């Protein structure tokens, strides 16, 4: 998927969780949403993008992506 679209979607999720008064809960909310509803390929793409600088990701999205635990790639 187009990385710009993934960034927009991740930022939208983070925006939803900005109303959460407990920052740690908000970060976990972003991470949990990405884990539950995003395909592993999309999560890998976004995490790799963050590791390359993550331009355009809002801070809460960055933190949620940093906390992602990626499943092993099939066949490895």
Secondary structure, 3 states (H helix, E strand, C coil): CCHHHHHHHHHHHHHHHCCCCCHHHHHHHHHHHHHHHCCHHHHHHHHHHHHCCCCCCCHHHHHHHHCCCCCCCCCC
